Amino acid sequence: MKDSNDNLTIELFPSAGRGRGRPKSPNSLSNADRQRLHREKMRQSPPVMVTLSDFEEFLRRERAGMSELASSGSEYSDKARAVLDYFSILELRFKAYLKNGVSKP
């Protein structure tokens, strides 16, 4: 044991300092625990249902904006027309999906 007034002598057994990295939290979870909690949370929450009327309302609003952009003659007119074509294809696929009741579109 070293004298408390002695500031020239080094410690024989230096106290172990803090280790490398971030200190462990007492409440930390493993990745498996986090995934299990996430799955439980997803099971608890109700699934999101998208109806055809919701989808048609979304397409109507988006088409209005894209139609205005396509007819404006701006540099984005061609891209807006391509997006409008894509919306038509998307609407057909979604209606077919709802009609057939397929598990994946």
Biopython code that builds the backbone (N, CA, C, O; Angstrom):
import numpy as np
from Bio.PDB.StructureBuilder import StructureBuilder

atoms = [
    (1, "MET", "N", (0.847, -1.168, 0.000)),
    (1, "MET", "CA", (0.000, 0.000, 0.000)),
    (1, "MET", "C", (0.892, 1.230, 0.000)),
    (1, "MET", "O", (1.911, 1.269, 0.688)),
    (2, "LYS", "N", (0.514, 2.200, -0.750)),
    (2, "LYS", "CA", (1.306, 3.413, -0.905)),
    (2, "LYS", "C", (0.815, 4.480, 0.071)),
    (2, "LYS", "O", (-0.376, 4.577, 0.370)),
    (3, "ASP", "N", (1.758, 5.270, 0.553)),
    (3, "ASP", "CA", (1.409, 6.357, 1.456)),
    (3, "ASP", "C", (0.586, 7.403, 0.695)),
    (3, "ASP", "O", (0.916, 7.725, -0.446)),
    (4, "SER", "N", (-0.446, 7.923, 1.287)),
    (4, "SER", "CA", (-1.311, 8.890, 0.604)),
    (4, "SER", "C", (-0.587, 10.197, 0.311)),
    (4, "SER", "O", (-1.016, 10.939, -0.573)),
    (5, "ASN", "N", (0.497, 10.505, 1.022)),
    (5, "ASN", "CA", (1.257, 11.733, 0.772)),
    (5, "ASN", "C", (2.367, 11.529, -0.258)),
    (5, "ASN", "O", (2.975, 12.503, -0.703)),
    (6, "ASP", "N", (2.640, 10.287, -0.642)),
    (6, "ASP", "CA", (3.729, 9.974, -1.564)),
    (6, "ASP", "C", (3.222, 10.094, -2.999)),
    (6, "ASP", "O", (2.417, 9.279, -3.449)),
    (7, "ASN", "N", (3.704, 11.125, -3.722)),
    (7, "ASN", "CA", (3.259, 11.295, -5.103)),
    (7, "ASN", "C", (4.354, 10.933, -6.102)),
    (7, "ASN", "O", (4.181, 11.150, -7.301)),
    (8, "LEU", "N", (5.459, 10.396, -5.645)),
    (8, "LEU", "CA", (6.555, 10.032, -6.543)),
    (8, "LEU", "C", (6.600, 8.546, -6.863)),
    (8, "LEU", "O", (7.129, 8.158, -7.904)),
    (9, "THR", "N", (6.064, 7.721, -6.004)),
    (9, "THR", "CA", (6.087, 6.281, -6.198)),
    (9, "THR", "C", (4.870, 5.853, -7.016)),
    (9, "THR", "O", (3.755, 6.327, -6.796)),
    (10, "ILE", "N", (5.112, 4.942, -7.969)),
    (10, "ILE", "CA", (3.990, 4.450, -8.782)),
    (10, "ILE", "C", (3.321, 3.296, -8.060)),
    (10, "ILE", "O", (3.904, 2.693, -7.159)),
    (11, "GLU", "N", (2.125, 3.000, -8.449)),
    (11, "GLU", "CA", (1.372, 1.886, -7.858)),
    (11, "GLU", "C", (1.994, 0.576, -8.311)),
    (11, "GLU", "O", (2.408, 0.448, -9.464)),
    (12, "LEU", "N", (2.060, -0.395, -7.412)),
    (12, "LEU", "CA", (2.570, -1.705, -7.766)),
    (12, "LEU", "C", (1.590, -2.436, -8.673)),
    (12, "LEU", "O", (1.985, -3.038, -9.672)),
    (13, "PHE", "N", (0.327, -2.380, -8.324)),
    (13, "PHE", "CA", (-0.732, -2.980, -9.137)),
    (13, "PHE", "C", (-1.690, -1.867, -9.541)),
    (13, "PHE", "O", (-2.590, -1.517, -8.776)),
    (14, "PRO", "N", (-1.507, -1.309, -10.735)),
    (14, "PRO", "CA", (-2.399, -0.207, -11.125)),
    (14, "PRO", "C", (-3.835, -0.704, -11.253)),
    (14, "PRO", "O", (-4.083, -1.830, -11.685)),
    (15, "SER", "N", (-4.757, 0.144, -10.875)),
    (15, "SER", "CA", (-6.162, -0.247, -10.973)),
    (15, "SER", "C", (-6.524, -0.353, -12.455)),
    (15, "SER", "O", (-6.090, 0.444, -13.287)),
    (16, "ALA", "N", (-7.321, -1.349, -12.741)),
    (16, "ALA", "CA", (-7.724, -1.571, -14.136)),
    (16, "ALA", "C", (-8.637, -0.430, -14.553)),
    (16, "ALA", "O", (-9.647, -0.157, -13.904)),
    (17, "GLY", "N", (-8.278, 0.222, -15.628)),
    (17, "GLY", "CA", (-9.112, 1.304, -16.145)),
    (17, "GLY", "C", (-10.315, 0.739, -16.870)),
    (17, "GLY", "O", (-10.505, -0.474, -16.952)),
    (18, "ARG", "N", (-11.095, 1.617, -17.377)),
    (18, "ARG", "CA", (-12.271, 1.204, -18.142)),
    (18, "ARG", "C", (-11.829, 0.498, -19.410)),
    (18, "ARG", "O", (-10.867, 0.928, -20.047)),
    (19, "GLY", "N", (-12.495, -0.555, -19.783)),
    (19, "GLY", "CA", (-12.158, -1.305, -20.990)),
    (19, "GLY", "C", (-12.499, -0.546, -22.253)),
    (19, "GLY", "O", (-13.053, 0.552, -22.200)),
    (20, "ARG", "N", (-12.169, -1.131, -23.381)),
    (20, "ARG", "CA", (-12.450, -0.497, -24.660)),
    (20, "ARG", "C", (-13.932, -0.602, -25.004)),
    (20, "ARG", "O", (-14.637, -1.496, -24.536)),
    (21, "GLY", "N", (-14.374, 0.317, -25.821)),
    (21, "GLY", "CA", (-15.744, 0.268, -26.324)),
    (21, "GLY", "C", (-16.750, 0.887, -25.381)),
    (21, "GLY", "O", (-16.414, 1.411, -24.319)),
    (22, "ARG", "N", (-17.986, 0.807, -25.807)),
    (22, "ARG", "CA", (-19.076, 1.380, -25.032)),
    (22, "ARG", "C", (-19.409, 0.462, -23.861)),
    (22, "ARG", "O", (-19.455, -0.756, -24.034)),
    (23, "PRO", "N", (-19.642, 1.022, -22.669)),
    (23, "PRO", "CA", (-19.952, 0.161, -21.530)),
    (23, "PRO", "C", (-21.313, -0.525, -21.706)),
    (23, "PRO", "O", (-22.230, 0.032, -22.308)),
    (24, "LYS", "N", (-21.421, -1.723, -21.177)),
    (24, "LYS", "CA", (-22.662, -2.485, -21.277)),
    (24, "LYS", "C", (-23.735, -1.839, -20.420)),
    (24, "LYS", "O", (-23.484, -1.435, -19.284)),
    (25, "SER", "N", (-24.908, -1.749, -20.967)),
    (25, "SER", "CA", (-26.045, -1.229, -20.223)),
    (25, "SER", "C", (-26.681, -2.395, -19.459)),
    (25, "SER", "O", (-26.742, -3.505, -19.989)),
    (26, "PRO", "N", (-27.145, -2.176, -18.258)),
    (26, "PRO", "CA", (-27.762, -3.290, -17.519)),
    (26, "PRO", "C", (-29.076, -3.753, -18.158)),
    (26, "PRO", "O", (-29.510, -4.882, -17.929)),
    (27, "ASN", "N", (-29.704, -2.897, -18.951)),
    (27, "ASN", "CA", (-30.987, -3.244, -19.574)),
    (27, "ASN", "C", (-30.847, -3.566, -21.052)),
    (27, "ASN", "O", (-31.845, -3.565, -21.772)),
    (28, "SER", "N", (-29.636, -3.843, -21.525)),
    (28, "SER", "CA", (-29.441, -4.053, -22.960)),
    (28, "SER", "C", (-30.073, -5.369, -23.402)),
    (28, "SER", "O", (-30.137, -6.336, -22.643)),
    (29, "LEU", "N", (-30.537, -5.379, -24.649)),
    (29, "LEU", "CA", (-31.177, -6.554, -25.231)),
    (29, "LEU", "C", (-30.284, -7.136, -26.316)),
    (29, "LEU", "O", (-29.543, -6.417, -26.987)),
    (30, "SER", "N", (-30.366, -8.429, -26.471)),
    (30, "SER", "CA", (-29.641, -9.053, -27.573)),
    (30, "SER", "C", (-30.438, -8.821, -28.856)),
    (30, "SER", "O", (-31.593, -8.399, -28.808)),
    (31, "ASN", "N", (-29.821, -9.096, -29.993)),
    (31, "ASN", "CA", (-30.525, -8.938, -31.267)),
    (31, "ASN", "C", (-31.747, -9.846, -31.335)),
    (31, "ASN", "O", (-32.785, -9.455, -31.869)),
    (32, "ALA", "N", (-31.627, -11.052, -30.798)),
    (32, "ALA", "CA", (-32.756, -11.986, -30.805)),
    (32, "ALA", "C", (-33.916, -11.443, -29.968)),
    (32, "ALA", "O", (-35.078, -11.557, -30.357)),
    (33, "ASP", "N", (-33.588, -10.848, -28.810)),
    (33, "ASP", "CA", (-34.637, -10.262, -27.966)),
    (33, "ASP", "C", (-35.321, -9.091, -28.675)),
    (33, "ASP", "O", (-36.544, -8.960, -28.626)),
    (34, "ARG", "N", (-34.531, -8.243, -29.332)),
    (34, "ARG", "CA", (-35.115, -7.113, -30.063)),
    (34, "ARG", "C", (-36.031, -7.607, -31.184)),
    (34, "ARG", "O", (-37.112, -7.057, -31.392)),
    (35, "GLN", "N", (-35.600, -8.641, -31.905)),
    (35, "GLN", "CA", (-36.421, -9.174, -32.999)),
    (35, "GLN", "C", (-37.705, -9.792, -32.454)),
    (35, "GLN", "O", (-38.769, -9.620, -33.050)),
    (36, "ARG", "N", (-37.625, -10.510, -31.330)),
    (36, "ARG", "CA", (-38.804, -11.111, -30.723)),
    (36, "ARG", "C", (-39.802, -10.033, -30.316)),
    (36, "ARG", "O", (-41.002, -10.175, -30.555)),
    (37, "LEU", "N", (-39.313, -8.955, -29.703)),
    (37, "LEU", "CA", (-40.195, -7.855, -29.316)),
    (37, "LEU", "C", (-40.830, -7.197, -30.531)),
    (37, "LEU", "O", (-42.001, -6.821, -30.500)),
    (38, "HIS", "N", (-40.049, -7.057, -31.608)),
    (38, "HIS", "CA", (-40.584, -6.458, -32.834)),
    (38, "HIS", "C", (-41.699, -7.335, -33.406)),
    (38, "HIS", "O", (-42.741, -6.829, -33.824)),
    (39, "ARG", "N", (-41.476, -8.648, -33.422)),
    (39, "ARG", "CA", (-42.518, -9.552, -33.956)),
    (39, "ARG", "C", (-43.785, -9.492, -33.111)),
    (39, "ARG", "O", (-44.894, -9.499, -33.646)),
    (40, "GLU", "N", (-43.621, -9.435, -31.792)),
    (40, "GLU", "CA", (-44.796, -9.321, -30.916)),
    (40, "GLU", "C", (-45.547, -8.019, -31.186)),
    (40, "GLU", "O", (-46.776, -8.000, -31.248)),
    (41, "LYS", "N", (-44.798, -6.944, -31.345)),
    (41, "LYS", "CA", (-45.414, -5.643, -31.624)),
    (41, "LYS", "C", (-46.168, -5.678, -32.948)),
    (41, "LYS", "O", (-47.264, -5.129, -33.052)),
    (42, "MET", "N", (-45.586, -6.323, -33.964)),
    (42, "MET", "CA", (-46.244, -6.399, -35.265)),
    (42, "MET", "C", (-47.502, -7.268, -35.186)),
    (42, "MET", "O", (-48.488, -7.001, -35.873)),
    (43, "ARG", "N", (-47.465, -8.315, -34.340)),
    (43, "ARG", "CA", (-48.642, -9.159, -34.163)),
    (43, "ARG", "C", (-49.766, -8.394, -33.477)),
    (43, "ARG", "O", (-50.941, -8.621, -33.764)),
    (44, "GLN", "N", (-49.408, -7.490, -32.572)),
    (44, "GLN", "CA", (-50.400, -6.720, -31.825)),
    (44, "GLN", "C", (-51.086, -5.669, -32.688)),
    (44, "GLN", "O", (-52.274, -5.399, -32.511)),
    (45, "SER", "N", (-50.344, -5.075, -33.622)),
    (45, "SER", "CA", (-50.913, -3.991, -34.422)),
    (45, "SER", "C", (-51.786, -4.567, -35.543)),
    (45, "SER", "O", (-51.432, -5.576, -36.153)),
    (46, "PRO", "N", (-52.906, -3.932, -35.806)),
    (46, "PRO", "CA", (-53.785, -4.441, -36.869)),
    (46, "PRO", "C", (-53.138, -4.221, -38.239)),
    (46, "PRO", "O", (-52.414, -3.244, -38.432)),
    (47, "PRO", "N", (-53.392, -5.116, -39.177)),
    (47, "PRO", "CA", (-52.814, -4.941, -40.517)),
    (47, "PRO", "C", (-53.424, -3.732, -41.217)),
    (47, "PRO", "O", (-54.572, -3.364, -40.964)),
    (48, "VAL", "N", (-52.659, -3.135, -42.080)),
    (48, "VAL", "CA", (-53.129, -1.984, -42.839)),
    (48, "VAL", "C", (-53.900, -2.490, -44.051)),
    (48, "VAL", "O", (-53.379, -3.264, -44.853)),
    (49, "MET", "N", (-55.117, -2.056, -44.171)),
    (49, "MET", "CA", (-55.947, -2.486, -45.289)),
    (49, "MET", "C", (-56.084, -1.337, -46.282)),
    (49, "MET", "O", (-56.492, -0.235, -45.914)),
    (50, "VAL", "N", (-55.744, -1.597, -47.530)),
    (50, "VAL", "CA", (-55.905, -0.611, -48.587)),
    (50, "VAL", "C", (-57.076, -1.063, -49.441)),
    (50, "VAL", "O", (-57.046, -2.131, -50.052)),
    (51, "THR", "N", (-58.092, -0.241, -49.473)),
    (51, "THR", "CA", (-59.259, -0.586, -50.273)),
    (51, "THR", "C", (-59.103, -0.003, -51.667)),
    (51, "THR", "O", (-58.253, 0.853, -51.910)),
    (52, "LEU", "N", (-59.923, -0.473, -52.557)),
    (52, "LEU", "CA", (-59.880, 0.024, -53.926)),
    (52, "LEU", "C", (-60.247, 1.502, -53.974)),
    (52, "LEU", "O", (-59.684, 2.252, -54.772)),
    (53, "SER", "N", (-61.179, 1.928, -53.135)),
    (53, "SER", "CA", (-61.571, 3.344, -53.149)),
    (53, "SER", "C", (-60.411, 4.229, -52.655)),
    (53, "SER", "O", (-60.201, 5.320, -53.184)),
    (54, "ASP", "N", (-59.659, 3.762, -51.644)),
    (54, "ASP", "CA", (-58.485, 4.515, -51.184)),
    (54, "ASP", "C", (-57.460, 4.638, -52.303)),
    (54, "ASP", "O", (-56.897, 5.707, -52.544)),
    (55, "PHE", "N", (-57.235, 3.525, -52.974)),
    (55, "PHE", "CA", (-56.241, 3.500, -54.041)),
    (55, "PHE", "C", (-56.673, 4.381, -55.214)),
    (55, "PHE", "O", (-55.861, 5.108, -55.786)),
    (56, "GLU", "N", (-57.957, 4.307, -55.565)),
    (56, "GLU", "CA", (-58.457, 5.128, -56.666)),
    (56, "GLU", "C", (-58.381, 6.614, -56.326)),
    (56, "GLU", "O", (-58.092, 7.434, -57.198)),
    (57, "GLU", "N", (-58.638, 6.967, -55.065)),
    (57, "GLU", "CA", (-58.530, 8.363, -54.639)),
    (57, "GLU", "C", (-57.087, 8.843, -54.739)),
    (57, "GLU", "O", (-56.828, 9.963, -55.180)),
    (58, "PHE", "N", (-56.150, 7.993, -54.329)),
    (58, "PHE", "CA", (-54.729, 8.326, -54.437)),
    (58, "PHE", "C", (-54.349, 8.534, -55.904)),
    (58, "PHE", "O", (-53.695, 9.520, -56.242)),
    (59, "LEU", "N", (-54.760, 7.604, -56.776)),
    (59, "LEU", "CA", (-54.429, 7.731, -58.195)),
    (59, "LEU", "C", (-55.062, 8.972, -58.815)),
    (59, "LEU", "O", (-54.446, 9.632, -59.651)),
    (60, "ARG", "N", (-56.293, 9.291, -58.407)),
    (60, "ARG", "CA", (-56.976, 10.464, -58.958)),
    (60, "ARG", "C", (-56.178, 11.733, -58.633)),
    (60, "ARG", "O", (-55.963, 12.577, -59.503)),
    (61, "ARG", "N", (-55.739, 11.858, -57.367)),
    (61, "ARG", "CA", (-54.979, 13.048, -56.980)),
    (61, "ARG", "C", (-53.634, 13.109, -57.706)),
    (61, "ARG", "O", (-53.223, 14.169, -58.177)),
    (62, "GLU", "N", (-52.958, 11.968, -57.791)),
    (62, "GLU", "CA", (-51.653, 11.950, -58.454)),
    (62, "GLU", "C", (-51.784, 12.207, -59.956)),
    (62, "GLU", "O", (-50.960, 12.900, -60.553)),
    (63, "ARG", "N", (-52.836, 11.637, -60.556)),
    (63, "ARG", "CA", (-53.046, 11.858, -61.996)),
    (63, "ARG", "C", (-53.323, 13.328, -62.297)),
    (63, "ARG", "O", (-52.872, 13.852, -63.316)),
    (64, "ALA", "N", (-54.059, 13.989, -61.417)),
    (64, "ALA", "CA", (-54.368, 15.404, -61.635)),
    (64, "ALA", "C", (-53.080, 16.216, -61.682)),
    (64, "ALA", "O", (-52.903, 17.063, -62.558)),
    (65, "GLY", "N", (-52.195, 15.956, -60.748)),
    (65, "GLY", "CA", (-50.927, 16.682, -60.729)),
    (65, "GLY", "C", (-50.048, 16.345, -61.920)),
    (65, "GLY", "O", (-49.434, 17.231, -62.515)),
    (66, "MET", "N", (-49.988, 15.068, -62.269)),
    (66, "MET", "CA", (-49.148, 14.648, -63.394)),
    (66, "MET", "C", (-49.719, 15.135, -64.727)),
    (66, "MET", "O", (-48.962, 15.495, -65.628)),
    (67, "SER", "N", (-51.038, 15.147, -64.858)),
    (67, "SER", "CA", (-51.655, 15.633, -66.093)),
    (67, "SER", "C", (-51.342, 17.108, -66.311)),
    (67, "SER", "O", (-51.047, 17.542, -67.425)),
    (68, "GLU", "N", (-51.412, 17.864, -65.226)),
    (68, "GLU", "CA", (-51.080, 19.288, -65.311)),
    (68, "GLU", "C", (-49.625, 19.474, -65.729)),
    (68, "GLU", "O", (-49.313, 20.339, -66.548)),
    (69, "LEU", "N", (-48.749, 18.669, -65.171)),
    (69, "LEU", "CA", (-47.328, 18.756, -65.503)),
    (69, "LEU", "C", (-47.072, 18.294, -66.938)),
    (69, "LEU", "O", (-46.246, 18.878, -67.638)),
    (70, "ALA", "N", (-47.777, 17.248, -67.378)),
    (70, "ALA", "CA", (-47.577, 16.724, -68.733)),
    (70, "ALA", "C", (-48.034, 17.731, -69.787)),
    (70, "ALA", "O", (-47.433, 17.824, -70.857)),
    (71, "SER", "N", (-49.084, 18.475, -69.493)),
    (71, "SER", "CA", (-49.607, 19.431, -70.480)),
    (71, "SER", "C", (-48.938, 20.802, -70.379)),
    (71, "SER", "O", (-49.235, 21.694, -71.174)),
    (72, "SER", "N", (-48.047, 20.975, -69.417)),
    (72, "SER", "CA", (-47.441, 22.297, -69.219)),
    (72, "SER", "C", (-46.362, 22.611, -70.249)),
    (72, "SER", "O", (-45.995, 23.774, -70.421)),
    (73, "GLY", "N", (-45.852, 21.597, -70.931)),
    (73, "GLY", "CA", (-44.802, 21.824, -71.913)),
    (73, "GLY", "C", (-43.442, 22.048, -71.289)),
    (73, "GLY", "O", (-42.527, 22.530, -71.958)),
    (74, "SER", "N", (-43.290, 21.707, -70.017)),
    (74, "SER", "CA", (-41.998, 21.903, -69.355)),
    (74, "SER", "C", (-41.047, 20.762, -69.721)),
    (74, "SER", "O", (-41.406, 19.845, -70.461)),
    (75, "GLU", "N", (-39.848, 20.840, -69.195)),
    (75, "GLU", "CA", (-38.855, 19.811, -69.493)),
    (75, "GLU", "C", (-39.235, 18.464, -68.874)),
    (75, "GLU", "O", (-38.656, 17.440, -69.236)),
    (76, "TYR", "N", (-40.202, 18.448, -67.945)),
    (76, "TYR", "CA", (-40.617, 17.213, -67.284)),
    (76, "TYR", "C", (-41.875, 16.604, -67.907)),
    (76, "TYR", "O", (-42.411, 15.633, -67.373)),
    (77, "SER", "N", (-42.353, 17.151, -69.018)),
    (77, "SER", "CA", (-43.593, 16.675, -69.621)),
    (77, "SER", "C", (-43.506, 15.209, -70.018)),
    (77, "SER", "O", (-44.432, 14.439, -69.766)),
    (78, "ASP", "N", (-42.390, 14.818, -70.642)),
    (78, "ASP", "CA", (-42.250, 13.418, -71.070)),
    (78, "ASP", "C", (-42.234, 12.474, -69.870)),
    (78, "ASP", "O", (-42.839, 11.402, -69.900)),
    (79, "LYS", "N", (-41.544, 12.882, -68.832)),
    (79, "LYS", "CA", (-41.500, 12.044, -67.625)),
    (79, "LYS", "C", (-42.874, 11.954, -66.981)),
    (79, "LYS", "O", (-43.253, 10.895, -66.480)),
    (80, "ALA", "N", (-43.622, 13.045, -66.986)),
    (80, "ALA", "CA", (-44.964, 13.041, -66.407)),
    (80, "ALA", "C", (-45.877, 12.114, -67.196)),
    (80, "ALA", "O", (-46.694, 11.403, -66.610)),
    (81, "ARG", "N", (-45.746, 12.116, -68.532)),
    (81, "ARG", "CA", (-46.556, 11.197, -69.342)),
    (81, "ARG", "C", (-46.186, 9.741, -69.042)),
    (81, "ARG", "O", (-47.061, 8.876, -69.005)),
    (82, "ALA", "N", (-44.906, 9.469, -68.829)),
    (82, "ALA", "CA", (-44.476, 8.111, -68.486)),
    (82, "ALA", "C", (-45.051, 7.690, -67.135)),
    (82, "ALA", "O", (-45.440, 6.537, -66.954)),
    (83, "VAL", "N", (-45.102, 8.622, -66.196)),
    (83, "VAL", "CA", (-45.675, 8.318, -64.880)),
    (83, "VAL", "C", (-47.172, 8.056, -65.014)),
    (83, "VAL", "O", (-47.704, 7.170, -64.344)),
    (84, "LEU", "N", (-47.852, 8.804, -65.861)),
    (84, "LEU", "CA", (-49.278, 8.562, -66.083)),
    (84, "LEU", "C", (-49.514, 7.175, -66.662)),
    (84, "LEU", "O", (-50.454, 6.489, -66.260)),
    (85, "ASP", "N", (-48.672, 6.755, -67.602)),
    (85, "ASP", "CA", (-48.774, 5.394, -68.147)),
    (85, "ASP", "C", (-48.546, 4.364, -67.048)),
    (85, "ASP", "O", (-49.242, 3.351, -66.972)),
    (86, "TYR", "N", (-47.565, 4.638, -66.202)),
    (86, "TYR", "CA", (-47.281, 3.716, -65.099)),
    (86, "TYR", "C", (-48.463, 3.627, -64.157)),
    (86, "TYR", "O", (-48.786, 2.538, -63.683)),
    (87, "PHE", "N", (-49.126, 4.758, -63.869)),
    (87, "PHE", "CA", (-50.302, 4.744, -63.005)),
    (87, "PHE", "C", (-51.397, 3.860, -63.602)),
    (87, "PHE", "O", (-52.075, 3.139, -62.870)),
    (88, "SER", "N", (-51.577, 3.908, -64.924)),
    (88, "SER", "CA", (-52.599, 3.072, -65.562)),
    (88, "SER", "C", (-52.278, 1.595, -65.374)),
    (88, "SER", "O", (-53.157, 0.793, -65.055)),
    (89, "ILE", "N", (-51.017, 1.245, -65.572)),
    (89, "ILE", "CA", (-50.602, -0.145, -65.392)),
    (89, "ILE", "C", (-50.771, -0.561, -63.933)),
    (89, "ILE", "O", (-51.239, -1.664, -63.649)),
    (90, "LEU", "N", (-50.396, 0.306, -63.026)),
    (90, "LEU", "CA", (-50.504, 0.020, -61.604)),
    (90, "LEU", "C", (-51.962, -0.195, -61.198)),
    (90, "LEU", "O", (-52.269, -1.090, -60.410)),
    (91, "GLU", "N", (-52.842, 0.619, -61.733)),
    (91, "GLU", "CA", (-54.263, 0.478, -61.413)),
    (91, "GLU", "C", (-54.810, -0.852, -61.920)),
    (91, "GLU", "O", (-55.575, -1.519, -61.224)),
    (92, "LEU", "N", (-54.420, -1.232, -63.122)),
    (92, "LEU", "CA", (-54.881, -2.513, -63.668)),
    (92, "LEU", "C", (-54.370, -3.685, -62.831)),
    (92, "LEU", "O", (-55.112, -4.622, -62.538)),
    (93, "ARG", "N", (-53.107, -3.622, -62.454)),
    (93, "ARG", "CA", (-52.536, -4.712, -61.644)),
    (93, "ARG", "C", (-53.207, -4.796, -60.279)),
    (93, "ARG", "O", (-53.468, -5.894, -59.787)),
    (94, "PHE", "N", (-53.490, -3.653, -59.665)),
    (94, "PHE", "CA", (-54.113, -3.661, -58.351)),
    (94, "PHE", "C", (-55.536, -4.196, -58.428)),
    (94, "PHE", "O", (-55.961, -4.952, -57.554)),
    (95, "LYS", "N", (-56.269, -3.817, -59.452)),
    (95, "LYS", "CA", (-57.635, -4.334, -59.608)),
    (95, "LYS", "C", (-57.616, -5.840, -59.851)),
    (95, "LYS", "O", (-58.459, -6.566, -59.323)),
    (96, "ALA", "N", (-56.661, -6.309, -60.646)),
    (96, "ALA", "CA", (-56.551, -7.749, -60.882)),
    (96, "ALA", "C", (-56.174, -8.475, -59.592)),
    (96, "ALA", "O", (-56.658, -9.575, -59.322)),
    (97, "TYR", "N", (-55.319, -7.859, -58.813)),
    (97, "TYR", "CA", (-54.912, -8.431, -57.524)),
    (97, "TYR", "C", (-56.114, -8.583, -56.604)),
    (97, "TYR", "O", (-56.291, -9.625, -55.972)),
    (98, "LEU", "N", (-56.945, -7.540, -56.527)),
    (98, "LEU", "CA", (-58.131, -7.604, -55.664)),
    (98, "LEU", "C", (-59.151, -8.604, -56.197)),
    (98, "LEU", "O", (-59.818, -9.288, -55.420)),
    (99, "LYS", "N", (-59.273, -8.690, -57.506)),
    (99, "LYS", "CA", (-60.248, -9.590, -58.113)),
    (99, "LYS", "C", (-59.865, -11.051, -57.889)),
    (99, "LYS", "O", (-60.715, -11.880, -57.565)),
    (100, "ASN", "N", (-58.591, -11.356, -58.062)),
    (100, "ASN", "CA", (-58.152, -12.754, -57.962)),
    (100, "ASN", "C", (-57.855, -13.190, -56.532)),
    (100, "ASN", "O", (-57.826, -14.388, -56.249)),
    (101, "GLY", "N", (-57.636, -12.249, -55.637)),
    (101, "GLY", "CA", (-57.333, -12.604, -54.256)),
    (101, "GLY", "C", (-55.995, -13.301, -54.129)),
    (101, "GLY", "O", (-55.824, -14.165, -53.268)),
    (102, "VAL", "N", (-55.061, -12.945, -54.960)),
    (102, "VAL", "CA", (-53.734, -13.560, -54.943)),
    (102, "VAL", "C", (-52.988, -13.054, -53.719)),
    (102, "VAL", "O", (-53.206, -11.927, -53.274)),
    (103, "SER", "N", (-52.090, -13.905, -53.166)),
    (103, "SER", "CA", (-51.384, -13.503, -51.953)),
    (103, "SER", "C", (-50.340, -12.441, -52.224)),
    (103, "SER", "O", (-50.068, -11.624, -51.345)),
    (104, "LYS", "N", (-49.741, -12.420, -53.415)),
    (104, "LYS", "CA", (-48.749, -11.396, -53.743)),
    (104, "LYS", "C", (-49.074, -10.829, -55.118)),
    (104, "LYS", "O", (-49.431, -11.573, -56.031)),
    (105, "PRO", "N", (-48.947, -9.483, -55.270)),
    (105, "PRO", "CA", (-49.262, -8.878, -56.581)),
    (105, "PRO", "C", (-48.214, -9.209, -57.626)),
    (105, "PRO", "O", (-48.329, -8.780, -58.774)),
]
sb = StructureBuilder()
sb.init_structure("model")
sb.init_model(0)
sb.init_chain("A")
sb.init_seg("    ")
for serial, (resi, resn, name, xyz) in enumerate(atoms, 1):
    if name == "N":
        sb.init_residue(resn, " ", resi, " ")
    sb.init_atom(name, np.array(xyz, "f"), 0.0, 1.0, " ", f" {name:<3s}", serial, name[0])
structure = sb.get_structure()
